[in-house]
Amino acid sequence: MPNENQLHLDQTFESQRNLITNTIVPDVMKALDKNMFSVSEGIVYEMIHNRHKHQREEYLKKQQSSANQDKQNRRKHLNSRRNDVSS
């Protein structure tokens, strides 16, 4: 897909709605085999939305300061270790 037709992580999904509905979803629908994958445009739209959301979350995390990233990683590690303790 050409670069101008790709989603940009620095922009929100809503701000790119025209690009998605006019370009990306129809291209994906054309690429899918209708007999093998009988999905609607709404399902394809939701899949693209979820993928963009997770990629944007990671992008925004990487934009934070390294101290804040370290703090969040330590918090996640401590929470996961608490769940591993058996009684």
TIVO-2410 file (N, C-alpha, C; in nm, 3 decimals):
# residues 87
REC num residu      c1      c2      c3 atome chaine
REC   1      M   0.084  -0.117   0.000     N      A
REC   1      M   0.000   0.000   0.000    CA      A
REC   1      M   0.090   0.125   0.000     C      A
REC   2      P   0.062   0.220  -0.084     N      A
REC   2      P   0.144   0.342  -0.086    CA      A
REC   2      P   0.142   0.415   0.049     C      A
REC   3      N   0.246   0.488   0.076     N      A
REC   3      N   0.262   0.555   0.204    CA      A
REC   3      N   0.149   0.654   0.234     C      A
REC   4      E   0.098   0.721   0.131     N      A
REC   4      E  -0.009   0.819   0.155    CA      A
REC   4      E  -0.141   0.752   0.190     C      A
REC   5      N  -0.154   0.622   0.163     N      A
REC   5      N  -0.276   0.548   0.196    CA      A
REC   5      N  -0.264   0.468   0.325     C      A
REC   6      Q  -0.158   0.486   0.399     N      A
REC   6      Q  -0.140   0.414   0.524    CA      A
REC   6      Q  -0.185   0.500   0.641     C      A
REC   7      L  -0.223   0.433   0.751     N      A
REC   7      L  -0.261   0.505   0.872    CA      A
REC   7      L  -0.136   0.559   0.939     C      A
REC   8      H  -0.149   0.675   0.998     N      A
REC   8      H  -0.039   0.738   1.068    CA      A
REC   8      H  -0.064   0.728   1.218     C      A
REC   9      L   0.036   0.681   1.291     N      A
REC   9      L   0.021   0.660   1.434    CA      A
REC   9      L   0.016   0.792   1.512     C      A
REC  10      D   0.069   0.898   1.455     N      A
REC  10      D   0.066   1.025   1.526    CA      A
REC  10      D  -0.069   1.095   1.514     C      A
REC  11      Q  -0.160   1.040   1.436     N      A
REC  11      Q  -0.295   1.095   1.423    CA      A
REC  11      Q  -0.396   0.996   1.480     C      A
REC  12      T  -0.509   1.047   1.525     N      A
REC  12      T  -0.610   0.958   1.580    CA      A
REC  12      T  -0.682   0.884   1.467     C      A
REC  13      F  -0.748   0.778   1.505     N      A
REC  13      F  -0.823   0.698   1.409    CA      A
REC  13      F  -0.938   0.780   1.352     C      A
REC  14      E  -1.004   0.857   1.436     N      A
REC  14      E  -1.118   0.938   1.393    CA      A
REC  14      E  -1.077   1.046   1.292     C      A
REC  15      S  -0.958   1.101   1.308     N      A
REC  15      S  -0.914   1.205   1.216    CA      A
REC  15      S  -0.881   1.148   1.078     C      A
REC  16      Q  -0.866   1.017   1.070     N      A
REC  16      Q  -0.833   0.952   0.943    CA      A
REC  16      Q  -0.950   0.871   0.889     C      A
REC  17      R  -1.070   0.899   0.937     N      A
REC  17      R  -1.189   0.822   0.900    CA      A
REC  17      R  -1.213   0.819   0.750     C      A
REC  18      N  -1.197   0.931   0.680     N      A
REC  18      N  -1.221   0.934   0.535    CA      A
REC  18      N  -1.124   0.842   0.461     C      A
REC  19      L  -0.999   0.843   0.501     N      A
REC  19      L  -0.900   0.756   0.439    CA      A
REC  19      L  -0.938   0.609   0.460     C      A
REC  20      I  -0.985   0.577   0.577     N      A
REC  20      I  -1.019   0.439   0.610    CA      A
REC  20      I  -1.139   0.392   0.530     C      A
REC  21      T  -1.247   0.470   0.534     N      A
REC  21      T  -1.371   0.426   0.469    CA      A
REC  21      T  -1.363   0.432   0.317     C      A
REC  22      N  -1.287   0.525   0.262     N      A
REC  22      N  -1.281   0.540   0.116    CA      A
REC  22      N  -1.171   0.459   0.050     C      A
REC  23      T  -1.064   0.427   0.123     N      A
REC  23      T  -0.949   0.364   0.059    CA      A
REC  23      T  -0.914   0.229   0.120     C      A
REC  24      I  -0.888   0.227   0.250     N      A
REC  24      I  -0.832   0.107   0.312    CA      A
REC  24      I  -0.933  -0.008   0.318     C      A
REC  25      V  -1.053   0.018   0.367     N      A
REC  25      V  -1.153  -0.090   0.378    CA      A
REC  25      V  -1.186  -0.149   0.241     C      A
REC  26      P  -1.213  -0.068   0.137     N      A
REC  26      P  -1.238  -0.129   0.006    CA      A
REC  26      P  -1.120  -0.211  -0.048     C      A
REC  27      D  -0.997  -0.165  -0.024     N      A
REC  27      D  -0.880  -0.240  -0.069    CA      A
REC  27      D  -0.870  -0.375   0.002     C      A
REC  28      V  -0.897  -0.376   0.132     N      A
REC  28      V  -0.892  -0.501   0.207    CA      A
REC  28      V  -1.003  -0.595   0.160     C      A
REC  29      M  -1.122  -0.540   0.135     N      A
REC  29      M  -1.234  -0.623   0.089    CA      A
REC  29      M  -1.203  -0.686  -0.047     C      A
REC  30      K  -1.135  -0.610  -0.134     N      A
REC  30      K  -1.097  -0.665  -0.265    CA      A
REC  30      K  -0.993  -0.775  -0.251     C      A
REC  31      A  -0.903  -0.760  -0.154     N      A
REC  31      A  -0.796  -0.857  -0.136    CA      A
REC  31      A  -0.845  -0.987  -0.071     C      A
REC  32      L  -0.954  -0.979   0.005     N      A
REC  32      L  -1.006  -1.099   0.072    CA      A
REC  32      L  -1.079  -1.189  -0.027     C      A
REC  33      D  -1.065  -1.317  -0.007     N      A
REC  33      D  -1.140  -1.417  -0.084    CA      A
REC  33      D  -1.279  -1.426  -0.022     C      A
REC  34      K  -1.381  -1.388  -0.097     N      A
REC  34      K  -1.518  -1.384  -0.044    CA      A
REC  34      K  -1.567  -1.521   0.000     C      A
REC  35      N  -1.527  -1.628  -0.067     N      A
REC  35      N  -1.571  -1.762  -0.030    CA      A
REC  35      N  -1.505  -1.810   0.099     C      A
REC  36      M  -1.379  -1.774   0.118     N      A
REC  36      M  -1.306  -1.819   0.235    CA      A
REC  36      M  -1.336  -1.732   0.357     C      A
REC  37      F  -1.338  -1.602   0.337     N      A
REC  37      F  -1.360  -1.507   0.446    CA      A
REC  37      F  -1.483  -1.423   0.414     C      A
REC  38      S  -1.597  -1.466   0.460     N      A
REC  38      S  -1.719  -1.391   0.434    CA      A
REC  38      S  -1.743  -1.294   0.551     C      A
REC  39      V  -1.673  -1.181   0.546     N      A
REC  39      V  -1.686  -1.079   0.650    CA      A
REC  39      V  -1.742  -0.952   0.588     C      A
REC  40      S  -1.806  -0.873   0.672     N      A
REC  40      S  -1.863  -0.748   0.624    CA      A
REC  40      S  -1.762  -0.635   0.638     C      A
REC  41      E  -1.796  -0.522   0.580     N      A
REC  41      E  -1.708  -0.405   0.589    CA      A
REC  41      E  -1.697  -0.358   0.733     C      A
REC  42      G  -1.802  -0.375   0.811     N      A
REC  42      G  -1.800  -0.335   0.952    CA      A
REC  42      G  -1.698  -0.412   1.032     C      A
REC  43      I  -1.687  -0.541   1.004     N      A
REC  43      I  -1.589  -0.624   1.075    CA      A
REC  43      I  -1.447  -0.585   1.035     C      A
REC  44      V  -1.425  -0.561   0.908     N      A
REC  44      V  -1.293  -0.517   0.861    CA      A
REC  44      V  -1.257  -0.383   0.924     C      A
REC  45      Y  -1.354  -0.292   0.932     N      A
REC  45      Y  -1.333  -0.161   0.993    CA      A
REC  45      Y  -1.292  -0.177   1.139     C      A
REC  46      E  -1.361  -0.264   1.213     N      A
REC  46      E  -1.329  -0.287   1.355    CA      A
REC  46      E  -1.190  -0.348   1.371     C      A
REC  47      M  -1.154  -0.439   1.281     N      A
REC  47      M  -1.021  -0.500   1.288    CA      A
REC  47      M  -0.912  -0.394   1.268     C      A
REC  48      I  -0.932  -0.307   1.171     N      A
REC  48      I  -0.836  -0.200   1.145    CA      A
REC  48      I  -0.831  -0.104   1.263     C      A
REC  49      H  -0.947  -0.074   1.320     N      A
REC  49      H  -0.954   0.016   1.435    CA      A
REC  49      H  -0.877  -0.042   1.554     C      A
REC  50      N  -0.897  -0.170   1.584     N      A
REC  50      N  -0.826  -0.232   1.696    CA      A
REC  50      N  -0.676  -0.236   1.674     C      A
REC  51      R  -0.635  -0.266   1.553     N      A
REC  51      R  -0.492  -0.270   1.523    CA      A
REC  51      R  -0.429  -0.131   1.539     C      A
REC  52      H  -0.496  -0.030   1.487     N      A
REC  52      H  -0.445   0.106   1.500    CA      A
REC  52      H  -0.439   0.148   1.646     C      A
REC  53      K  -0.540   0.111   1.723     N      A
REC  53      K  -0.544   0.149   1.865    CA      A
REC  53      K  -0.424   0.093   1.941     C      A
REC  54      H  -0.394  -0.034   1.919     N      A
REC  54      H  -0.282  -0.096   1.990    CA      A
REC  54      H  -0.148  -0.042   1.941     C      A
REC  55      Q  -0.136  -0.019   1.812     N      A
REC  55      Q  -0.011   0.038   1.762    CA      A
REC  55      Q   0.008   0.180   1.814     C      A
REC  56      R  -0.099   0.258   1.821     N      A
REC  56      R  -0.090   0.395   1.870    CA      A
REC  56      R  -0.054   0.399   2.018     C      A
REC  57      E  -0.108   0.306   2.096     N      A
REC  57      E  -0.073   0.298   2.238    CA      A
REC  57      E   0.077   0.276   2.255     C      A
REC  58      E   0.132   0.182   2.180     N      A
REC  58      E   0.276   0.157   2.187    CA      A
REC  58      E   0.356   0.278   2.141     C      A
REC  59      Y   0.311   0.343   2.035     N      A
REC  59      Y   0.378   0.462   1.983    CA      A
REC  59      Y   0.380   0.572   2.090     C      A
REC  60      L   0.267   0.593   2.155     N      A
REC  60      L   0.260   0.698   2.257    CA      A
REC  60      L   0.344   0.663   2.380     C      A
REC  61      K   0.352   0.535   2.414     N      A
REC  61      K   0.438   0.493   2.526    CA      A
REC  61      K   0.583   0.524   2.496     C      A
REC  62      K   0.624   0.500   2.372     N      A
REC  62      K   0.762   0.525   2.334    CA      A
REC  62      K   0.795   0.674   2.327     C      A
REC  63      Q   0.693   0.758   2.317     N      A
REC  63      Q   0.715   0.902   2.313    CA      A
REC  63      Q   0.737   0.960   2.453     C      A
REC  64      Q   0.704   0.884   2.556     N      A
REC  64      Q   0.721   0.931   2.693    CA      A
REC  64      Q   0.868   0.929   2.732     C      A
REC  65      S   0.898   0.994   2.844     N      A
REC  65      S   1.037   0.998   2.891    CA      A
REC  65      S   1.079   0.858   2.935     C      A
REC  66      S   1.209   0.834   2.933     N      A
REC  66      S   1.259   0.701   2.971    CA      A
REC  66      S   1.232   0.673   3.118     C      A
REC  67      A   1.230   0.776   3.203     N      A
REC  67      A   1.200   0.757   3.345    CA      A
REC  67      A   1.057   0.709   3.363     C      A
REC  68      N   0.965   0.768   3.287     N      A
REC  68      N   0.825   0.727   3.296    CA      A
REC  68      N   0.807   0.586   3.240     C      A
REC  69      Q   0.876   0.553   3.132     N      A
REC  69      Q   0.869   0.418   3.075    CA      A
REC  69      Q   0.919   0.315   3.177     C      A
REC  70      D   1.030   0.348   3.243     N      A
REC  70      D   1.086   0.257   3.344    CA      A
REC  70      D   0.989   0.239   3.460     C      A
REC  71      K   0.926   0.346   3.502     N      A
REC  71      K   0.829   0.339   3.612    CA      A
REC  71      K   0.711   0.248   3.575     C      A
REC  72      Q   0.660   0.263   3.454     N      A
REC  72      Q   0.548   0.179   3.410    CA      A
REC  72      Q   0.589   0.032   3.397     C      A
REC  73      N   0.709   0.006   3.346     N      A
REC  73      N   0.756  -0.131   3.334    CA      A
REC  73      N   0.773  -0.197   3.470     C      A
REC  74      R   0.825  -0.122   3.567     N      A
REC  74      R   0.840  -0.176   3.702    CA      A
REC  74      R   0.703  -0.204   3.765     C      A
REC  75      R   0.607  -0.115   3.743     N      A
REC  75      R   0.472  -0.134   3.796    CA      A
REC  75      R   0.409  -0.261   3.738     C      A
REC  76      K   0.422  -0.279   3.607     N      A
REC  76      K   0.366  -0.398   3.543    CA      A
REC  76      K   0.433  -0.526   3.594     C      A
REC  77      H   0.563  -0.520   3.611     N      A
REC  77      H   0.636  -0.638   3.659    CA      A
REC  77      H   0.591  -0.674   3.801     C      A
REC  78      L   0.579  -0.574   3.887     N      A
REC  78      L   0.535  -0.602   4.024    CA      A
REC  78      L   0.394  -0.659   4.027     C      A
REC  79      N   0.305  -0.606   3.944     N      A
REC  79      N   0.168  -0.658   3.941    CA      A
REC  79      N   0.165  -0.802   3.892     C      A
REC  80      S   0.245  -0.835   3.793     N      A
REC  80      S   0.244  -0.972   3.742    CA      A
REC  80      S   0.303  -1.068   3.845     C      A
REC  81      R   0.402  -1.024   3.918     N      A
REC  81      R   0.461  -1.109   4.021    CA      A
REC  81      R   0.363  -1.133   4.136     C      A
REC  82      R   0.280  -1.035   4.170     N      A
REC  82      R   0.180  -1.051   4.275    CA      A
REC  82      R   0.080  -1.158   4.238     C      A
REC  83      N   0.044  -1.165   4.113     N      A
REC  83      N  -0.054  -1.264   4.068    CA      A
REC  83      N   0.005  -1.405   4.067     C      A
REC  84      D   0.136  -1.418   4.060     N      A
REC  84      D   0.201  -1.549   4.055    CA      A
REC  84      D   0.212  -1.615   4.193     C      A
REC  85      V   0.199  -1.539   4.300     N      A
REC  85      V   0.215  -1.592   4.435    CA      A
REC  85      V   0.097  -1.683   4.467     C      A
REC  86      S   0.130  -1.804   4.513     N      A
REC  86      S   0.024  -1.897   4.548    CA      A
REC  86      S   0.005  -1.900   4.699     C      A
REC  87      S  -0.115  -1.928   4.741     N      A
REC  87      S  -0.141  -1.928   4.885    CA      A
REC  87      S  -0.137  -2.067   4.943     C      A
***
